[in-house]
Amino acid sequence: DGKKYTLHAVREHSVNADEGVRSGEVQVEMPPKKARYVKVRVRNGGVWPEGHPAAGAATWIFVDEICID
């Protein structure tokens, strides 16, 4: 129905805020499942730490592809 979802996988991934801009790939393994809708939730790291050029500003996350096989 696009409103009720069943949790099938959680992937924790942390990044050191001192690293600045970073790109990479995160994979989540889960058993095959038939589904009409897939919900992906990504949370940012909060704010840049003291000493960073953007200290106190919210961090950003850009996702350009989500592949489901």
C-alpha positions in Angstrom: 0.0 0.0 0.0 3.0 2.3 0.1 2.4 3.2 3.7 3.2 0.1 5.8 6.7 -1.3 5.4 8.5 -4.3 6.9 12.1 -3.8 8.0 14.3 -6.3 6.2 17.8 -4.9 6.6 19.8 -2.2 8.5 23.2 -1.1 7.5 25.2 1.2 9.9 27.9 3.2 8.1 29.8 6.1 9.7 32.1 8.7 8.2 34.6 10.8 10.1 33.4 14.4 9.6 37.0 15.6 9.4 37.3 13.8 6.1 35.1 16.3 4.3 33.8 15.3 0.9 33.7 11.6 0.4 32.2 9.2 -2.1 31.8 5.5 -2.0 29.5 2.6 -2.2 27.4 1.0 0.6 25.8 -2.4 0.0 23.1 -4.1 2.0 22.7 -7.9 1.6 19.2 -9.3 2.2 17.3 -12.4 1.1 15.3 -12.2 -2.1 11.9 -10.6 -1.5 9.0 -9.7 -3.8 8.0 -6.1 -3.2 6.1 -3.3 -5.0 7.7 -0.5 -3.0 11.1 -0.1 -1.4 11.9 2.5 1.2 15.5 3.6 1.7 16.3 5.9 4.6 19.6 7.7 4.9 20.5 10.0 7.9 23.2 12.6 7.8 25.8 13.1 10.5 24.3 16.2 12.1 26.5 19.3 12.0 30.2 19.8 11.1 32.5 19.7 14.1 34.4 22.7 15.5 37.6 23.3 13.4 35.9 22.4 10.1 35.5 25.3 7.7 31.7 24.8 7.9 31.6 24.2 11.6 28.1 24.3 13.0 26.4 24.0 9.6 24.3 20.9 8.8 26.1 18.2 6.9 24.7 17.0 3.6 24.2 13.7 1.9 23.9 13.3 -1.9 22.7 10.0 -3.3 22.9 9.6 -7.1 22.0 6.0 -7.5 20.1 3.2 -5.7 20.4 -0.2 -7.4 18.1 -3.0 -6.5 19.0 -6.4 -7.9 
